[in-house]
Amino acid sequence: VNGYTNYDWIIAHEMTHMWWGACVTMNDWQHIWLKEGFATLGEALWMQTYGDWAYRQYMVEDIMMPYLQSGETFAMDSPSTPAEIFSYTTYEKAAAMLHMLRYVMGDEKFFEALNYYFDGHQFGLVEPADFRDDIELVWGQDIDWFLDTWVYGEGYPVYLFVFSSQQSGSDWVVSINVNQVQTIGPFFEMPL
């Protein structure tokens, strides 16, 4: 630590491992996303101390874009080689998935669920079912629809946007059509 903030992200990542990775640890390397996704999200949460805009910018530029540009399409919960275990999928895609889950659940329920998950498994080993069960218990809703695509499914959604506009008197009528067009992976259900 030298007074500069250039490496805050890595300090935040490694400090997050005190909770997610050291205190709550995955029971198998196949589930490395349970620690690395949380630690990578921890980087973005640190950036949020500079403002919501810094959080959003970090999520897009430093987490989502590197994953999307990596070309990786294997399922997050099934890395099979060391290169896949320590990959954009298990770090960045996992953090992006947690970020999206935060959006779906809302901040209050998301962080309440993480606290519950942590409290119930500290100093122990976890697997994805533990995460799912605790999230569902606190949120009160099923999240299989979300995890089936983002954790167990391959790839990511690719969207084709088509829009048109037409003036109608002093108003405008705008039509927007959004389709998923990816050739790898399932249909990704994602509330807007």
KEKE-3310 file (N, C-alpha, C; in steps of 0.2 Angstrom, whole numbers, plus 5000, padded with zeros to 4 digits):
npx = (5004:5004:4998:4993:4979:4979:4980:4969:4959:4964:4968:4955:4949:4957:4955:4942:4942:4944:4932:4924:4930:4941:4934:4921:4921:4923:4918:4924:4934:4928:4918:4923:4919:4911:4920:4929:4920:4913:4924:4928:4917:4918:4928:4921:4911:4920:4923:4911:4911:4916:4906:4890:4891:4904:4904:4896:4903:4915:4909:4905:4917:4928:4924:4912:4915:4928:4926:4916:4924:4933:4930:4926:4915:4911:4901:4899:4900:4907:4921:4935:4949:4965:4966:4953:4948:4954:4949:4941:4928:4925:4929:4925:4913:4906:4905:4898:4886:4882:4881:4870:4860:4859:4853:4841:4835:4836:4844:4842:4837:4846:4859:4855:4852:4865:4872:4865:4868:4882:4883:4878:4887:4900:4917:4916:4913:4906:4893:4886:4872:4870:4871:4861:4849:4850:4848:4836:4828:4829:4825:4813:4809:4810:4826:4830:4828:4836:4849:4850:4853:4863:4874:4874:4872:4879:4889:4882:4869:4865:4860:4848:4844:4830:4823:4810:4803:4789:4781:4767:4756:4759:4765:4776:4778:4786:4793:4800:4810:4817:4827:4834:4849:4860:4870:4876:4872:4858:4841:4841:4833:4829:4824:4819)
npy = (4994:5010:5023:5026:5022:5013:4999:4995:4986:4973:4972:4973:4961:4951:4953:4950:4937:4933:4931:4924:4910:4908:4908:4903:4890:4882:4865:4858:4859:4861:4870:4882:4895:4899:4905:4913:4921:4928:4935:4943:4950:4957:4966:4975:4980:4987:4997:5004:5011:5023:5028:5025:5026:5022:5009:5003:5006:4999:4986:4984:4987:4981:4968:4962:4965:4959:4946:4943:4946:4935:4924:4912:4899:4888:4880:4887:4880:4869:4868:4860:4859:4865:4878:4881:4881:4892:4905:4917:4914:4908:4918:4932:4930:4923:4934:4943:4936:4936:4949:4952:4944:4951:4962:4957:4952:4963:4975:4974:4961:4953:4956:4952:4939:4934:4937:4927:4915:4916:4916:4903:4894:4897:4893:4881:4869:4872:4869:4872:4870:4873:4887:4890:4885:4893:4906:4905:4903:4915:4924:4919:4915:4904:4900:4893:4894:4905:4901:4889:4893:4903:4898:4883:4882:4884:4897:4913:4926:4933:4947:4954:4969:4978:4992:5004:5020:5031:5046:5052:5063:5075:5066:5052:5036:5022:5007:4992:4978:4964:4951:4935:4928:4920:4906:4896:4888:4890:4897:4913:4918:4934:4946:4963)
npz = (5000:4995:4995:4983:4972:4962:4963:4970:4967:4966:4979:4986:4980:4985:4999:5000:4999:5012:5017:5007:5001:5010:5023:5019:5009:4993:4990:4980:4966:4954:4958:4959:4956:4966:4975:4968:4960:4969:4975:4964:4962:4974:4970:4962:4971:4980:4971:4971:4982:4978:4971:4963:4949:4947:4951:4941:4929:4932:4932:4919:4911:4917:4921:4914:4900:4898:4900:4889:4878:4879:4873:4879:4882:4890:4903:4918:4930:4927:4924:4916:4915:4921:4915:4912:4925:4931:4925:4914:4914:4927:4935:4930:4923:4933:4943:4936:4935:4948:4950:4942:4948:4960:4955:4950:4963:4971:4981:4996:4999:4992:4999:5011:5009:5006:5018:5026:5020:5022:5036:5039:5034:5037:5040:5034:5021:5005:4992:4976:4978:4991:4991:4982:4989:5001:4996:4990:5001:5009:4999:4995:4983:4969:4961:4951:4938:4935:4938:4931:4918:4919:4927:4925:4912:4895:4887:4883:4882:4866:4859:4847:4842:4835:4829:4826:4822:4821:4817:4825:4823:4835:4843:4845:4839:4845:4841:4847:4845:4852:4851:4856:4849:4850:4846:4854:4869:4881:4880:4888:4902:4907:4917:4913)
capx = (5000:5008:4995:4990:4974:4980:4979:4963:4954:4967:4967:4948:4948:4960:4952:4935:4943:4944:4925:4922:4936:4944:4929:4916:4925:4919:4920:4927:4937:4922:4914:4928:4915:4908:4924:4931:4915:4912:4930:4928:4911:4921:4932:4916:4908:4924:4923:4905:4913:4917:4899:4887:4894:4911:4903:4893:4908:4919:4906:4905:4923:4933:4921:4908:4918:4934:4923:4913:4929:4937:4928:4924:4908:4909:4897:4903:4901:4910:4928:4938:4956:4967:4965:4946:4947:4956:4947:4936:4921:4924:4930:4921:4906:4903:4904:4893:4880:4880:4878:4863:4856:4858:4848:4834:4833:4836:4850:4841:4836:4853:4864:4852:4854:4873:4874:4862:4873:4889:4882:4876:4892:4906:4922:4914:4913:4899:4892:4881:4865:4869:4870:4854:4845:4850:4846:4829:4825:4829:4821:4806:4807:4814:4830:4833:4827:4842:4855:4851:4856:4870:4879:4875:4872:4885:4888:4879:4865:4867:4854:4847:4839:4827:4818:4807:4799:4785:4778:4759:4754:4764:4768:4780:4777:4792:4793:4807:4810:4823:4828:4841:4851:4866:4870:4878:4869:4851:4838:4843:4828:4832:4819:4822)
capy = (5000:5016:5029:5026:5018:5009:4992:4994:4981:4967:4972:4971:4954:4946:4954:4947:4930:4931:4928:4919:4907:4906:4906:4899:4887:4877:4858:4854:4864:4862:4875:4888:4901:4901:4909:4918:4925:4933:4940:4947:4955:4962:4972:4980:4983:4992:5003:5007:5017:5029:5030:5020:5026:5019:5002:5001:5006:4993:4980:4983:4988:4976:4962:4959:4965:4954:4939:4942:4946:4930:4918:4906:4897:4882:4881:4890:4875:4862:4868:4853:4859:4871:4884:4883:4883:4899:4908:4922:4911:4906:4924:4937:4928:4922:4940:4946:4933:4938:4956:4951:4941:4957:4966:4953:4952:4970:4975:4972:4954:4950:4956:4948:4932:4933:4936:4921:4910:4916:4913:4896:4890:4899:4888:4875:4868:4873:4867:4877:4869:4877:4894:4891:4884:4899:4912:4904:4903:4922:4928:4917:4913:4899:4904:4888:4897:4909:4897:4884:4896:4907:4893:4877:4882:4886:4903:4920:4929:4938:4951:4958:4974:4981:4997:5009:5026:5035:5052:5052:5070:5078:5061:5047:5029:5018:5000:4989:4971:4961:4943:4932:4925:4916:4899:4892:4889:4890:4904:4916:4922:4939:4952:4970)
capz = (5000:4994:4994:4976:4971:4956:4964:4975:4964:4968:4987:4987:4978:4990:5005:4999:5000:5019:5018:5001:4999:5016:5028:5016:5004:4989:4992:4974:4961:4949:4960:4961:4955:4973:4979:4963:4958:4975:4976:4958:4963:4979:4967:4960:4977:4982:4967:4972:4987:4974:4968:4959:4942:4947:4951:4935:4925:4933:4930:4912:4908:4920:4922:4908:4893:4897:4899:4883:4873:4880:4868:4883:4882:4894:4909:4924:4935:4925:4921:4916:4914:4925:4911:4913:4932:4932:4918:4914:4916:4934:4939:4928:4922:4940:4946:4932:4937:4955:4949:4939:4953:4964:4951:4951:4970:4974:4986:5002:4999:4990:5004:5017:5008:5007:5025:5029:5017:5025:5043:5039:5031:5039:5042:5031:5013:5001:4985:4973:4981:4997:4989:4979:4995:5005:4992:4989:5008:5011:4994:4995:4977:4966:4957:4947:4931:4934:4939:4926:4912:4920:4930:4922:4904:4891:4883:4886:4877:4861:4857:4841:4843:4829:4832:4821:4825:4817:4820:4824:4826:4839:4847:4841:4841:4844:4842:4849:4845:4855:4851:4857:4843:4851:4843:4859:4875:4881:4880:4894:4904:4911:4918:4912)
cpx = (5005:5005:4991:4984:4974:4978:4973:4959:4957:4967:4960:4947:4951:4957:4945:4936:4943:4937:4923:4929:4940:4939:4924:4920:4922:4922:4923:4929:4932:4918:4918:4924:4912:4913:4927:4926:4913:4918:4930:4923:4914:4925:4927:4913:4913:4924:4916:4906:4914:4911:4896:4889:4900:4909:4900:4899:4913:4916:4906:4912:4928:4930:4917:4912:4924:4931:4920:4918:4934:4936:4926:4917:4906:4905:4901:4904:4904:4917:4931:4946:4958:4966:4958:4944:4949:4955:4942:4929:4920:4926:4925:4914:4902:4901:4898:4886:4878:4878:4871:4858:4854:4853:4841:4831:4832:4841:4848:4841:4843:4858:4861:4854:4861:4875:4871:4867:4879:4888:4881:4882:4899:4911:4920:4915:4906:4899:4887:4874:4864:4868:4863:4849:4844:4847:4838:4825:4824:4824:4814:4804:4812:4819:4833:4833:4833:4848:4856:4854:4863:4875:4880:4874:4878:4883:4885:4874:4868:4861:4854:4842:4837:4822:4816:4803:4795:4781:4770:4757:4760:4768:4773:4778:4783:4791:4800:4806:4817:4822:4834:4843:4857:4865:4873:4874:4861:4848:4839:4837:4831:4827:4823:4819)
cpy = (5006:5023:5030:5021:5013:5001:4990:4988:4974:4966:4970:4964:4950:4947:4950:4940:4928:4928:4923:4916:4904:4904:4902:4896:4882:4870:4855:4860:4865:4868:4881:4895:4903:4905:4915:4923:4930:4938:4945:4952:4960:4967:4977:4984:4988:4998:5007:5012:5023:5032:5025:5020:5022:5011:5000:5001:5000:4987:4979:4983:4982:4969:4959:4959:4960:4947:4938:4942:4939:4924:4912:4905:4891:4884:4883:4885:4868:4864:4862:4853:4865:4878:4886:4885:4890:4903:4914:4920:4910:4913:4929:4935:4926:4929:4943:4943:4935:4945:4956:4949:4947:4961:4963:4953:4958:4969:4972:4965:4951:4950:4952:4941:4930:4932:4929:4915:4910:4913:4906:4891:4892:4894:4881:4875:4869:4870:4872:4876:4872:4884:4895:4890:4891:4905:4911:4905:4911:4926:4926:4915:4908:4903:4898:4890:4901:4905:4892:4887:4899:4903:4887:4877:4885:4893:4909:4922:4934:4941:4954:4963:4977:4986:5002:5014:5029:5040:5051:5058:5073:5073:5057:5040:5025:5011:4997:4982:4968:4954:4941:4928:4921:4909:4894:4893:4889:4897:4907:4920:4928:4945:4958:4975)
cpz = (5000:4993:4987:4976:4965:4957:4969:4973:4967:4976:4989:4985:4983:4997:5005:5001:5007:5020:5013:4999:5005:5021:5025:5010:5000:4991:4986:4970:4956:4951:4962:4960:4962:4977:4974:4961:4963:4976:4970:4959:4969:4976:4965:4966:4980:4978:4968:4978:4984:4971:4964:4951:4941:4947:4944:4929:4925:4931:4923:4909:4910:4921:4916:4902:4893:4896:4892:4877:4874:4875:4872:4883:4886:4900:4915:4929:4933:4921:4922:4916:4919:4921:4912:4920:4934:4926:4919:4916:4923:4938:4936:4926:4928:4943:4943:4934:4944:4955:4947:4944:4958:4961:4952:4958:4973:4980:4993:5003:4997:4995:5010:5016:5008:5014:5028:5026:5021:5032:5044:5037:5033:5042:5040:5024:5011:4994:4982:4976:4987:4996:4986:4985:4999:5002:4992:4996:5010:5006:4994:4988:4974:4961:4952:4939:4929:4934:4933:4919:4914:4923:4927:4915:4901:4888:4887:4881:4873:4859:4851:4842:4836:4832:4826:4825:4819:4820:4819:4827:4829:4843:4842:4844:4840:4845:4842:4849:4847:4854:4853:4851:4844:4848:4848:4865:4875:4880:4887:4896:4908:4911:4916:4917)
residu = (VAL:ASN:GLY:TYR:THR:ASN:TYR:ASP:TRP:ILE:ILE:ALA:HIS:GLU:MET:THR:HIS:MET:TRP:TRP:GLY:ALA:CYS:VAL:THR:MET:ASN:ASP:TRP:GLN:HIS:ILE:TRP:LEU:LYS:GLU:GLY:PHE:ALA:THR:LEU:GLY:GLU:ALA:LEU:TRP:MET:GLN:THR:TYR:GLY:ASP:TRP:ALA:TYR:ARG:GLN:TYR:MET:VAL:GLU:ASP:ILE:MET:MET:PRO:TYR:LEU:GLN:SER:GLY:GLU:THR:PHE:ALA:MET:ASP:SER:PRO:SER:THR:PRO:ALA:GLU:ILE:PHE:SER:TYR:THR:THR:TYR:GLU:LYS:ALA:ALA:ALA:MET:LEU:HIS:MET:LEU:ARG:TYR:VAL:MET:GLY:ASP:GLU:LYS:PHE:PHE:GLU:ALA:LEU:ASN:TYR:TYR:PHE:ASP:GLY:HIS:GLN:PHE:GLY:LEU:VAL:GLU:PRO:ALA:ASP:PHE:ARG:ASP:ASP:ILE:GLU:LEU:VAL:TRP:GLY:GLN:ASP:ILE:ASP:TRP:PHE:LEU:ASP:THR:TRP:VAL:TYR:GLY:GLU:GLY:TYR:PRO:VAL:TYR:LEU:PHE:VAL:PHE:SER:SER:GLN:GLN:SER:GLY:SER:ASP:TRP:VAL:VAL:SER:ILE:ASN:VAL:ASN:GLN:VAL:GLN:THR:ILE:GLY:PRO:PHE:PHE:GLU:MET:PRO:LEU)
# end
